[in-house]
Amino acid sequence: MRLVLASASPARLSVLRAAGLDPLVRVSDVDEDALLAAIPGAPPAEKVTKLAGAKATTVARTLDGTADGTADGAVVVGCDSMLLIDGELVGKPHDVDTARTRWKAMAGRTGELVTGHAVLHVVDGDIERVAEGHATTTVRFGTPTDAELEAYLATGEPLVVAGAFTLDGLGGWFVDGIDGDPSNVIGISLPLVRRLLGALGISPTDLWTTPPED
């Protein structure tokens, strides 16, 4: 059975590889803005979980059995992360001005990193079973100096990540601590994925890959 990661995130891929998996990476073309616009009043957890489910479902429908190594079945994992702060759910800032404004607002404060997860079991091209959920981790932000913030913005990293920060990259210098699962802040919660796999009758150990011989 092949694990398929429905995400372009190198951080998520790194987490899964460190946990003994070797995912096939497939990226969906889901229009996130359109999907969010369709559910404006939904709770934050529902929004990110719906996005995760849409990504996983889209990718699952593109699997091609023997051609992509999923002939014996596949587990597709989709995720979507956003930061909840001041009652607002924010994703990737995309530009320097937005990232700067967000950091000015969240420096020295706390926010909640919310990640929706969807795990699909695909057999013979059909989605047989689905398990969904979300994980929330509290993030305590530090207060970078103006010079530090400008240096961080200049790297481009905060422009392309949820909440304009990372825990496992350069942004880790400006995170004072977290309360909860660190892998969730990186983008994929291993404890939650284990539980969702269990709901489908699958253990993460079923997906472990054998390390190459020396």
Short mmCIF file of the C-alpha atoms (twelve columns), coordinates in Angstrom:
data_MODEL
# 
_entry.id   MODEL 
# 
loop_
_atom_site.group_PDB 
_atom_site.id 
_atom_site.type_symbol 
_atom_site.label_atom_id 
_atom_site.label_alt_id 
_atom_site.label_comp_id 
_atom_site.label_asym_id 
_atom_site.label_seq_id 
_atom_site.Cartn_x 
_atom_site.Cartn_y 
_atom_site.Cartn_z 
_atom_site.pdbx_PDB_model_num 
ATOM 1   C CA . MET A 1   0.000   0.000  0.000   1 
ATOM 2   C CA . ARG A 2   1.441   3.387  -1.009  1 
ATOM 3   C CA . LEU A 3   1.178   6.582  1.006   1 
ATOM 4   C CA . VAL A 4   0.365   9.619  -1.131  1 
ATOM 5   C CA . LEU A 5   0.885   13.121 0.248   1 
ATOM 6   C CA . ALA A 6   -1.529  15.572 -1.367  1 
ATOM 7   C CA . SER A 7   0.666   18.573 -0.635  1 
ATOM 8   C CA . ALA A 8   3.614   20.481 -2.081  1 
ATOM 9   C CA . SER A 9   4.882   21.303 1.419   1 
ATOM 10  C CA . PRO A 10  8.514   20.229 1.902   1 
ATOM 11  C CA . ALA A 11  7.996   20.522 5.665   1 
ATOM 12  C CA . ARG A 12  5.178   17.953 5.651   1 
ATOM 13  C CA . LEU A 13  7.222   15.653 3.456   1 
ATOM 14  C CA . SER A 14  10.178  15.982 5.833   1 
ATOM 15  C CA . VAL A 15  8.010   15.077 8.848   1 
ATOM 16  C CA . LEU A 16  6.703   11.945 7.140   1 
ATOM 17  C CA . ARG A 17  10.135  10.865 5.944   1 
ATOM 18  C CA . ALA A 18  11.567  11.296 9.438   1 
ATOM 19  C CA . ALA A 19  8.686   9.111  10.675  1 
ATOM 20  C CA . GLY A 20  9.682   6.204  8.433   1 
ATOM 21  C CA . LEU A 21  7.542   6.849  5.377   1 
ATOM 22  C CA . ASP A 22  8.403   7.500  1.742   1 
ATOM 23  C CA . PRO A 23  5.362   9.274  0.312   1 
ATOM 24  C CA . LEU A 24  4.486   9.750  -3.304  1 
ATOM 25  C CA . VAL A 25  3.866   13.509 -3.630  1 
ATOM 26  C CA . ARG A 26  0.927   14.701 -5.694  1 
ATOM 27  C CA . VAL A 27  -0.315  18.299 -5.611  1 
ATOM 28  C CA . SER A 28  -3.967  19.187 -6.135  1 
ATOM 29  C CA . ASP A 29  -5.307  22.131 -8.106  1 
ATOM 30  C CA . VAL A 30  -8.029  22.964 -5.584  1 
ATOM 31  C CA . ASP A 31  -9.197  26.593 -5.696  1 
ATOM 32  C CA . GLU A 32  -8.866  27.321 -1.978  1 
ATOM 33  C CA . ASP A 33  -10.296 30.845 -2.180  1 
ATOM 34  C CA . ALA A 34  -13.417 29.624 -3.950  1 
ATOM 35  C CA . LEU A 35  -13.969 26.848 -1.451  1 
ATOM 36  C CA . LEU A 36  -13.572 29.202 1.511   1 
ATOM 37  C CA . ALA A 37  -15.894 31.722 -0.106  1 
ATOM 38  C CA . ALA A 38  -18.564 29.032 -0.229  1 
ATOM 39  C CA . ILE A 39  -18.459 28.506 3.563   1 
ATOM 40  C CA . PRO A 40  -17.876 32.031 4.984   1 
ATOM 41  C CA . GLY A 41  -19.546 31.414 8.336   1 
ATOM 42  C CA . ALA A 42  -18.043 27.982 9.059   1 
ATOM 43  C CA . PRO A 43  -15.902 27.488 12.192  1 
ATOM 44  C CA . PRO A 44  -12.124 27.570 11.617  1 
ATOM 45  C CA . ALA A 45  -11.728 23.812 12.148  1 
ATOM 46  C CA . GLU A 46  -14.411 23.082 9.551   1 
ATOM 47  C CA . LYS A 47  -12.781 25.381 7.002   1 
ATOM 48  C CA . VAL A 48  -9.333  23.798 7.174   1 
ATOM 49  C CA . THR A 49  -10.769 20.283 7.287   1 
ATOM 50  C CA . LYS A 50  -12.891 20.895 4.185   1 
ATOM 51  C CA . LEU A 51  -9.827  22.217 2.367   1 
ATOM 52  C CA . ALA A 52  -7.823  19.170 3.412   1 
ATOM 53  C CA . GLY A 53  -10.583 16.867 2.232   1 
ATOM 54  C CA . ALA A 54  -10.893 18.627 -1.108  1 
ATOM 55  C CA . LYS A 55  -7.142  18.354 -1.721  1 
ATOM 56  C CA . ALA A 56  -7.012  14.665 -0.804  1 
ATOM 57  C CA . THR A 57  -10.088 13.799 -2.869  1 
ATOM 58  C CA . THR A 58  -8.810  15.633 -5.931  1 
ATOM 59  C CA . VAL A 59  -5.486  13.822 -5.769  1 
ATOM 60  C CA . ALA A 60  -7.119  10.440 -5.084  1 
ATOM 61  C CA . ARG A 61  -9.085  10.744 -8.311  1 
ATOM 62  C CA . THR A 62  -5.883  11.170 -10.324 1 
ATOM 63  C CA . LEU A 63  -4.172  7.988  -9.128  1 
ATOM 64  C CA . ASP A 64  -3.385  5.592  -11.910 1 
ATOM 65  C CA . GLY A 65  -2.598  2.232  -10.334 1 
ATOM 66  C CA . THR A 66  0.459   0.641  -11.901 1 
ATOM 67  C CA . ALA A 67  1.664   3.899  -13.475 1 
ATOM 68  C CA . ASP A 68  2.145   5.626  -10.138 1 
ATOM 69  C CA . GLY A 69  2.822   2.633  -7.908  1 
ATOM 70  C CA . THR A 70  -0.601  2.505  -6.257  1 
ATOM 71  C CA . ALA A 71  -1.822  -0.745 -7.833  1 
ATOM 72  C CA . ASP A 72  -1.962  -2.402 -4.401  1 
ATOM 73  C CA . GLY A 73  -3.985  0.432  -2.932  1 
ATOM 74  C CA . ALA A 74  -3.097  3.821  -1.517  1 
ATOM 75  C CA . VAL A 75  -3.577  6.013  1.500   1 
ATOM 76  C CA . VAL A 76  -3.946  9.659  0.497   1 
ATOM 77  C CA . VAL A 77  -3.276  12.312 3.131   1 
ATOM 78  C CA . GLY A 78  -4.374  15.906 2.635   1 
ATOM 79  C CA . CYS A 79  -3.724  18.794 5.018   1 
ATOM 80  C CA . ASP A 80  -4.434  22.490 5.299   1 
ATOM 81  C CA . SER A 81  -3.015  24.818 7.951   1 
ATOM 82  C CA . MET A 82  -4.042  28.299 9.056   1 
ATOM 83  C CA . LEU A 83  -3.339  30.523 12.026  1 
ATOM 84  C CA . LEU A 84  -6.229  31.685 14.197  1 
ATOM 85  C CA . ILE A 85  -5.463  34.998 15.903  1 
ATOM 86  C CA . ASP A 86  -7.840  37.728 17.069  1 
ATOM 87  C CA . GLY A 87  -10.688 35.615 15.776  1 
ATOM 88  C CA . GLU A 88  -9.328  35.754 12.225  1 
ATOM 89  C CA . LEU A 89  -8.147  32.715 10.297  1 
ATOM 90  C CA . VAL A 90  -5.142  33.566 8.129   1 
ATOM 91  C CA . GLY A 91  -3.138  31.499 5.679   1 
ATOM 92  C CA . LYS A 92  -0.092  32.392 3.601   1 
ATOM 93  C CA . PRO A 93  0.520   36.144 3.315   1 
ATOM 94  C CA . HIS A 94  2.125   35.922 -0.163  1 
ATOM 95  C CA . ASP A 95  3.602   39.446 -0.004  1 
ATOM 96  C CA . VAL A 96  6.009   41.296 2.292   1 
ATOM 97  C CA . ASP A 97  3.611   44.012 3.416   1 
ATOM 98  C CA . THR A 98  0.983   41.507 4.548   1 
ATOM 99  C CA . ALA A 99  3.566   39.372 6.341   1 
ATOM 100 C CA . ARG A 100 4.989   42.431 8.097   1 
ATOM 101 C CA . THR A 101 1.540   43.563 9.229   1 
ATOM 102 C CA . ARG A 102 0.753   40.114 10.590  1 
ATOM 103 C CA . TRP A 103 4.017   39.881 12.508  1 
ATOM 104 C CA . LYS A 104 3.491   43.336 14.016  1 
ATOM 105 C CA . ALA A 105 0.085   42.150 15.228  1 
ATOM 106 C CA . MET A 106 1.144   38.763 16.623  1 
ATOM 107 C CA . ALA A 107 4.585   39.553 18.120  1 
ATOM 108 C CA . GLY A 108 4.644   38.839 21.839  1 
ATOM 109 C CA . ARG A 109 1.204   37.219 21.705  1 
ATOM 110 C CA . THR A 110 -0.317  33.778 21.202  1 
ATOM 111 C CA . GLY A 111 -2.223  32.255 18.324  1 
ATOM 112 C CA . GLU A 112 -3.610  28.860 17.431  1 
ATOM 113 C CA . LEU A 113 -2.238  26.907 14.492  1 
ATOM 114 C CA . VAL A 114 -5.148  24.845 13.162  1 
ATOM 115 C CA . THR A 115 -4.538  22.053 10.652  1 
ATOM 116 C CA . GLY A 116 -7.264  20.081 8.953   1 
ATOM 117 C CA . HIS A 117 -6.426  16.497 7.986   1 
ATOM 118 C CA . ALA A 118 -8.103  14.071 5.602   1 
ATOM 119 C CA . VAL A 119 -7.019  10.446 5.163   1 
ATOM 120 C CA . LEU A 120 -8.502  8.447  2.281   1 
ATOM 121 C CA . HIS A 121 -8.118  4.732  1.572   1 
ATOM 122 C CA . VAL A 122 -8.148  4.190  -2.189  1 
ATOM 123 C CA . VAL A 123 -8.586  0.723  -3.715  1 
ATOM 124 C CA . ASP A 124 -8.706  0.035  -7.482  1 
ATOM 125 C CA . GLY A 125 -9.149  3.746  -8.129  1 
ATOM 126 C CA . ASP A 126 -12.149 4.061  -5.795  1 
ATOM 127 C CA . ILE A 127 -12.234 5.939  -2.491  1 
ATOM 128 C CA . GLU A 128 -13.283 3.198  -0.069  1 
ATOM 129 C CA . ARG A 129 -13.007 4.918  3.304   1 
ATOM 130 C CA . VAL A 130 -12.444 8.439  4.614   1 
ATOM 131 C CA . ALA A 131 -11.400 9.785  8.021   1 
ATOM 132 C CA . GLU A 132 -11.128 13.491 8.783   1 
ATOM 133 C CA . GLY A 133 -10.197 15.650 11.734  1 
ATOM 134 C CA . HIS A 134 -8.219  18.658 12.869  1 
ATOM 135 C CA . ALA A 135 -5.491  19.461 15.372  1 
ATOM 136 C CA . THR A 136 -4.848  22.732 17.191  1 
ATOM 137 C CA . THR A 137 -1.587  23.867 18.765  1 
ATOM 138 C CA . THR A 138 -1.081  27.103 20.693  1 
ATOM 139 C CA . VAL A 139 1.926   29.118 19.535  1 
ATOM 140 C CA . ARG A 140 3.622   31.708 21.759  1 
ATOM 141 C CA . PHE A 141 5.328   34.242 19.531  1 
ATOM 142 C CA . GLY A 142 8.456   36.138 20.437  1 
ATOM 143 C CA . THR A 143 9.090   39.779 19.625  1 
ATOM 144 C CA . PRO A 144 11.727  40.209 16.924  1 
ATOM 145 C CA . THR A 145 13.401  43.585 16.600  1 
ATOM 146 C CA . ASP A 146 12.551  45.648 13.556  1 
ATOM 147 C CA . ALA A 147 15.889  44.685 12.011  1 
ATOM 148 C CA . GLU A 148 15.302  40.985 12.725  1 
ATOM 149 C CA . LEU A 149 11.819  41.120 11.246  1 
ATOM 150 C CA . GLU A 150 13.041  42.823 8.082   1 
ATOM 151 C CA . ALA A 151 15.828  40.251 7.735   1 
ATOM 152 C CA . TYR A 152 13.295  37.451 8.132   1 
ATOM 153 C CA . LEU A 153 10.925  38.982 5.590   1 
ATOM 154 C CA . ALA A 154 13.810  39.349 3.146   1 
ATOM 155 C CA . THR A 155 14.373  35.578 3.157   1 
ATOM 156 C CA . GLY A 156 10.939  35.035 1.603   1 
ATOM 157 C CA . GLU A 157 10.146  32.197 3.993   1 
ATOM 158 C CA . PRO A 158 7.240   33.844 5.850   1 
ATOM 159 C CA . LEU A 159 5.492   34.734 2.593   1 
ATOM 160 C CA . VAL A 160 4.724   31.135 1.664   1 
ATOM 161 C CA . VAL A 161 3.759   29.527 4.977   1 
ATOM 162 C CA . ALA A 162 0.561   29.611 7.028   1 
ATOM 163 C CA . GLY A 163 0.590   32.391 9.592   1 
ATOM 164 C CA . ALA A 164 3.822   33.877 8.162   1 
ATOM 165 C CA . PHE A 165 6.071   31.742 10.356  1 
ATOM 166 C CA . THR A 166 7.709   28.343 10.665  1 
ATOM 167 C CA . LEU A 167 8.690   26.328 13.705  1 
ATOM 168 C CA . ASP A 168 11.238  24.142 11.930  1 
ATOM 169 C CA . GLY A 169 12.886  26.848 9.831   1 
ATOM 170 C CA . LEU A 170 14.155  30.395 10.227  1 
ATOM 171 C CA . GLY A 171 10.930  31.412 11.948  1 
ATOM 172 C CA . GLY A 172 11.774  29.143 14.868  1 
ATOM 173 C CA . TRP A 173 14.048  31.901 16.194  1 
ATOM 174 C CA . PHE A 174 10.968  34.001 16.867  1 
ATOM 175 C CA . VAL A 175 8.719   31.397 18.501  1 
ATOM 176 C CA . ASP A 176 9.038   31.370 22.295  1 
ATOM 177 C CA . GLY A 177 7.166   28.103 22.746  1 
ATOM 178 C CA . ILE A 178 4.147   25.998 21.910  1 
ATOM 179 C CA . ASP A 179 1.463   24.130 23.817  1 
ATOM 180 C CA . GLY A 180 0.532   20.944 21.993  1 
ATOM 181 C CA . ASP A 181 1.790   18.865 19.110  1 
ATOM 182 C CA . PRO A 182 4.878   20.336 17.371  1 
ATOM 183 C CA . SER A 183 4.367   18.294 14.191  1 
ATOM 184 C CA . ASN A 184 0.979   19.977 13.782  1 
ATOM 185 C CA . VAL A 185 2.679   23.390 13.688  1 
ATOM 186 C CA . ILE A 186 4.986   22.089 10.964  1 
ATOM 187 C CA . GLY A 187 1.894   21.122 8.991   1 
ATOM 188 C CA . ILE A 188 0.938   17.504 9.661   1 
ATOM 189 C CA . SER A 189 0.050   16.078 13.062  1 
ATOM 190 C CA . LEU A 190 1.496   12.585 13.424  1 
ATOM 191 C CA . PRO A 191 -0.686  11.727 16.461  1 
ATOM 192 C CA . LEU A 192 -3.836  12.750 14.587  1 
ATOM 193 C CA . VAL A 193 -2.831  10.962 11.387  1 
ATOM 194 C CA . ARG A 194 -2.188  7.809  13.454  1 
ATOM 195 C CA . ARG A 195 -5.706  8.031  14.901  1 
ATOM 196 C CA . LEU A 196 -7.271  8.677  11.507  1 
ATOM 197 C CA . LEU A 197 -5.400  5.731  10.007  1 
ATOM 198 C CA . GLY A 198 -6.638  3.619  12.913  1 
ATOM 199 C CA . ALA A 199 -10.212 4.604  12.094  1 
ATOM 200 C CA . LEU A 200 -9.617  3.073  8.650   1 
ATOM 201 C CA . GLY A 201 -8.127  -0.101 10.111  1 
ATOM 202 C CA . ILE A 202 -4.570  0.856  9.133   1 
ATOM 203 C CA . SER A 203 -1.498  1.237  11.340  1 
ATOM 204 C CA . PRO A 204 1.308   3.649  10.486  1 
ATOM 205 C CA . THR A 205 3.646   0.692  10.819  1 
ATOM 206 C CA . ASP A 206 1.906   -0.817 7.763   1 
ATOM 207 C CA . LEU A 207 3.251   2.133  5.787   1 
ATOM 208 C CA . TRP A 208 6.810   2.187  7.095   1 
ATOM 209 C CA . THR A 209 9.423   1.690  4.409   1 
ATOM 210 C CA . THR A 210 12.492  -0.513 4.773   1 
ATOM 211 C CA . PRO A 211 15.676  1.583  5.008   1 
ATOM 212 C CA . PRO A 212 18.075  0.985  2.123   1 
ATOM 213 C CA . GLU A 213 20.967  -1.353 2.851   1 
ATOM 214 C CA . ASP A 214 24.432  0.158  3.264   1 
# 
